[in-house]
């Protein structure tokens, strides 16, 4: 996260003080909840295809799953993904370890790759400040316009 070395100034009083370690564990627990969510597992199933997850060694299952897959099949595949996942915090650290057990190593790698990609998207969405992008885009435009004015003045001079 990048705030390991941040400490509270002893002369500053902010009212309630929470230890950095406790705060960090709360962050880690939130990240674990995202990783264990059915929503994230559902995104993985949709990307990989329920047929491939339910029948990993079948040739037909390696093809794209057609739209309109039966809901029951999708739910079964989500359960398989959640049962096959092992997500834990490495002892005495703030590192999260994830693995996926499957009969096919290519499937395991694909599921983990998709899980991490979708997790990173969710992590960014959760931690993003709403309106930040539009604020910075507007500020960039203001600065660019001001720069154009200064360059024109400099050229005229």
VENCORHU-V865128 format. One line per field, one symbol per residue. burial: + if it has 16 or more other C-alpha atoms within 10 Angstrom, else -. A space follows every 10 residues. Layout:
burial=???
//
This chain:
burial=---------- ---------- -------+-- +--+++-+-+ ++++++++++ ++++-+---- ++--+----- ---++-++++ ++--+----- ---------+ ++----++-+ ++-+++-++- -+-------- ---------- ---------- -------
//
